[in-house]
Amino acid sequence: MGNLFADSMEDFKTQLEEGRISIAYQGITGFFRELRSHFEKSCPDYEIPGNIYYGFLDMTYFSILPPFLKDRGLKIAVVFVYDAFRFEVWLSGRNRGVQQAVSQSIQHSGWQTYHLTPEPRKADSVLDHVLVEDPDFSDLDDLTAKIESGTLEFIQAVVDFFADHPDQA
């Protein structure tokens, strides 16, 4: 039996030589730059930091900071999850302590609109929601519209929850 790492690197090398992985990765990173720019233009009331996390082929994401959530140490992340091959939106805290406190508050409230992360001290999110399962990259305008509408619905639901439950954040 071979060395798994060495064997995997040989497979990786072969795939890179074929060129399709490089094209796909350049495509997804370029799409994320455009998507982030789109949100920056279409959501002028939200702070959208310039940095995009490109990850290690695990996830790529950028943050959106609606003022109401930012004031509570929270942010939204638009995420492409590579192994699930889908776009998600996450509610995250500025640190794991904030995430834990918010998670407990949501859990105690009984709000179950979105998936609550089981261990927020070990995760990158408190809540997550699938925006686009198995995305179609042949129509980027449609994909952008789906991501934007799902993200804005998620943001509004989270803001409404905290506005209706001020003791929860």
C-alpha positions in Angstrom: 0.0 0.0 0.0 1.4 3.4 -1.0 1.8 6.5 1.0 -1.6 8.3 0.8 -0.1 11.7 0.7 2.4 10.8 -2.0 -0.3 9.1 -4.1 -2.6 12.0 -3.7 0.1 14.4 -4.8 0.6 12.3 -7.9 -3.1 12.5 -8.7 -3.1 16.2 -8.0 -0.1 16.7 -10.3 -1.9 14.8 -13.1 -5.0 16.9 -12.7 -3.0 20.1 -12.7 -1.2 19.0 -15.9 -4.6 18.5 -17.6 -5.2 22.2 -16.7 -8.9 22.0 -15.7 -8.3 22.4 -12.0 -6.4 25.7 -12.6 -9.2 26.9 -14.9 -11.9 26.0 -12.4 -10.0 27.6 -9.5 -9.3 30.8 -11.4 -13.0 30.8 -12.3 -14.3 30.5 -8.8 -11.9 33.0 -7.4 -12.8 35.5 -10.2 -16.5 34.9 -9.6 -16.0 35.6 -5.9 -14.3 38.9 -6.6 -17.2 39.9 -8.9 -19.8 38.6 -6.4 -18.2 40.6 -3.6 -18.1 43.7 -5.8 -21.7 43.1 -6.7 -22.7 43.1 -3.1 -20.7 46.2 -2.4 -22.6 48.1 -5.1 -26.1 46.7 -4.4 -25.8 46.9 -0.6 -24.3 50.4 0.1 -25.6 50.4 3.7 -23.5 47.3 4.5 -19.8 47.2 5.2 -18.1 44.7 2.9 -14.5 44.3 3.8 -12.1 44.0 0.9 -10.5 40.7 1.8 -11.7 37.4 0.4 -10.6 34.2 2.1 -9.6 31.8 -0.6 -9.0 28.9 1.7 -7.3 25.6 1.1 -9.9 24.1 -1.3 -12.2 23.8 1.7 -14.0 27.1 1.4 -13.9 30.5 -0.1 -15.8 33.4 1.4 -16.2 37.1 2.0 -18.0 38.9 4.8 -20.9 41.3 4.9 -21.3 43.5 8.0 -24.9 44.9 8.3 -24.6 47.7 10.9 -27.2 46.1 13.2 -25.3 42.8 13.4 -21.8 44.4 13.4 -22.8 46.4 16.6 -23.5 43.0 18.2 -20.2 41.5 17.1 -21.8 39.5 14.3 -21.2 39.2 10.6 -22.5 37.4 7.6 -20.4 35.2 5.4 -21.2 34.2 1.8 -19.4 30.9 1.4 -18.6 28.4 -1.3 -18.0 25.0 0.3 -15.9 22.9 -2.0 -16.6 19.4 -0.7 -20.4 20.0 -0.7 -20.0 22.0 -3.9 -22.5 24.6 -2.9 -23.0 28.2 -1.8 -24.0 28.8 1.8 -24.6 31.9 4.0 -23.4 31.9 7.6 -24.0 34.0 10.6 -20.6 34.2 12.4 -19.3 36.0 15.5 -16.2 38.2 15.8 -14.8 35.4 17.9 -15.8 32.0 19.3 -17.0 33.4 22.6 -19.5 35.6 20.8 -20.5 32.7 18.7 -21.1 30.5 21.8 -23.2 33.2 23.5 -25.3 33.9 20.5 -25.8 30.2 19.8 -27.0 29.6 23.3 -29.4 32.6 23.1 -30.9 31.3 19.8 -31.2 27.8 21.1 -33.0 29.0 24.3 -35.3 31.1 22.2 -36.6 28.1 20.3 -36.0 29.9 16.9 -35.4 27.2 14.3 -35.6 29.0 11.0 -32.0 28.1 10.1 -29.5 25.3 11.0 -27.8 26.0 14.3 -24.2 24.9 14.4 -23.8 22.2 17.0 -20.5 23.3 18.4 -20.0 27.1 17.7 -16.7 27.2 19.7 -15.2 24.8 17.2 -16.9 26.1 14.0 -16.8 29.2 11.8 -20.5 29.9 12.2 -23.5 30.0 14.5 -26.2 29.6 11.8 -25.9 28.3 8.3 -28.2 28.0 5.3 -27.7 26.5 1.8 -28.2 29.2 -0.8 -27.5 27.2 -4.0 -27.0 23.4 -4.1 -25.0 22.2 -7.1 -24.6 25.7 -8.7 -24.9 26.2 -12.5 -21.8 28.2 -13.4 -22.9 28.6 -17.0 -25.2 31.5 -16.1 -23.3 33.7 -13.6 -25.9 36.5 -13.6 -28.6 34.0 -12.5 -26.3 32.5 -10.0 -25.4 35.9 -8.6 -29.1 36.8 -8.3 -29.9 33.6 -6.4 -27.0 34.1 -4.0 -27.9 37.8 -3.5 -31.6 37.1 -2.9 -31.0 34.2 -0.5 -28.3 36.2 1.4 -30.6 39.2 1.8 -33.5 37.1 3.0 -31.1 35.4 5.6 -29.8 38.8 6.7 -33.3 40.2 7.1 -34.5 37.1 9.1 -31.5 37.3 11.4 -31.9 41.1 11.9 -35.6 40.6 12.6 -34.9 37.9 15.1 -32.5 40.0 17.1 -34.8 43.1 16.8 -37.7 41.0 18.2 -35.4 39.4 20.9 -33.1 42.3 22.0 -32.0 40.2 25.0 -30.6 37.5 22.7 -27.6 39.4 21.4 
